[in-house]
Amino acid sequence: MTDGPTTALMRKAYARWAPIYDLVYDRLTEPAARAAVNAAVACGPKVLEAGVGTGLSLGYYPSHAEVYGVDLSKDMLRRAQDKVEKRGLTHVKSLQVGDVTRLDFPDETFDAVTAQFIITLVPEPETALSECARVLKPGGEIVLANHFGQPSGPIAAMEAMASPVVKAIGWSSAFKASRIEEWARRTGRMEVVELKPLFPGGFFKLMRIRKRA
Ligand SMILES: C[S@@+](CC[C@H](N)C(=O)[O-])C[C@H]1O[C@@H](n2cnc3c(N)ncnc32)[C@H](O)[C@@H]1O
């Protein structure tokens, strides 16, 4: 895979994050990851985890699931592979280096595609979402777990001020859920069916986007 400059930076950043990622994020992201996994498997067993990272969510799937993971970072994936082997997670069928904007799967492969804490990091989120939609079966869902900035009001103003700090830890408040809603409308085929606040205090959200059958 040929890397653009942003992709190369992303790989470098996650090579540094990989050894400490679970310590920092496990407890904080667990409720959102569990909610995303439950919503994904409700669509059917075959699930793609786009940006699977160190595989924090892989243990939350039921044993009848068939999970495929892709991530840009070999360092993050190595940790995911360790979890699969140490915990005997036989429902994980493959973990591959890959870019969510150029997925190496045929059209209409998955019942659900989940992307947890990645969509606001990708330089071309609409391209990533269109790729996720391409590999989804009709009736399937893209399930996102993420922080999205408030649309307006005093909290939005505070978020705008804190934006560089929040961005430094990977959660951009400048990125609003409405950007994804607009993308879905433009496709004419995808529909946002749920946007739900999650722990902590609604800071993370679950977004389900269904591909019309
Ligand atoms: C904040 S981590 C989230 C990891 C995991 N989903 C979780 O919830 O613990 C973001 C992950 O997205 C991956 N990533 C970023 N851009 C990507 C892309 N274009 N394609 C695939 N993975 C990407 C990073 O390498 C990193 O592992």
The ligand as a Tripos MOL2 file, in Angstrom:
@<TRIPOS>MOLECULE
LIG
   27    29     1     0     0
SMALL
NO_CHARGES

@<TRIPOS>ATOM
      1 C1         -8.4120    5.8450   18.4410 C.3       1 LIG1
      2 S1         -7.8830    4.3370   17.7090 S.3       1 LIG1
      3 C2         -9.3420    3.3160   17.9110 C.3       1 LIG1
      4 C3         -9.0220    1.8420   17.8700 C.3       1 LIG1
      5 C4        -10.2030    0.9240   18.1970 C.3       1 LIG1
      6 N1        -11.2740    1.0780   17.2330 N.3       1 LIG1
      7 C5        -10.7110    1.1920   19.5880 C.2       1 LIG1
      8 O1        -11.8460    1.6470   19.7420 O.co2     1 LIG1
      9 O2         -9.9610    0.9350   20.5490 O.co2     1 LIG1
     10 C6         -7.9410    4.7150   15.9920 C.3       1 LIG1
     11 C7         -7.4430    3.5760   15.1120 C.3       1 LIG1
     12 O3         -7.7880    3.8830   13.7640 O.3       1 LIG1
     13 C8         -6.7150    3.4850   12.9350 C.3       1 LIG1
     14 N2         -6.8340    4.2230   11.6690 N.ar      1 LIG1
     15 C9         -6.6860    5.5540   11.4550 C.ar      1 LIG1
     16 N3         -6.9060    5.8440   10.1590 N.ar      1 LIG1
     17 C10        -7.2110    4.6800    9.5430 C.ar      1 LIG1
     18 C11        -7.5200    4.3150    8.2060 C.ar      1 LIG1
     19 N4         -7.5710    5.2370    7.2260 N.pl3     1 LIG1
     20 N5         -7.7780    3.0210    7.9210 N.ar      1 LIG1
     21 C12        -7.7270    2.0630    8.8980 C.ar      1 LIG1
     22 N6         -7.4240    2.3510   10.1800 N.ar      1 LIG1
     23 C13        -7.1650    3.6350   10.5110 C.ar      1 LIG1
     24 C14        -5.4630    3.8140   13.7480 C.3       1 LIG1
     25 O4         -4.3280    3.1150   13.2820 O.3       1 LIG1
     26 C15        -5.9240    3.3850   15.1460 C.3       1 LIG1
     27 O5         -5.6200    2.0400   15.4090 O.3       1 LIG1
@<TRIPOS>BOND
     1     1     2 1
     2     2     3 1
     3     2    10 1
     4     3     4 1
     5     4     5 1
     6     5     6 1
     7     5     7 1
     8     7     8 2
     9     7     9 1
    10    10    11 1
    11    11    12 1
    12    11    26 1
    13    12    13 1
    14    13    14 1
    15    13    24 1
    16    14    15 ar
    17    14    23 ar
    18    15    16 ar
    19    16    17 ar
    20    17    18 ar
    21    17    23 ar
    22    18    19 1
    23    18    20 ar
    24    20    21 ar
    25    21    22 ar
    26    22    23 ar
    27    24    25 1
    28    24    26 1
    29    26    27 1
@<TRIPOS>SUBSTRUCTURE
     1 LIG1         1 GROUP 0 **** ****
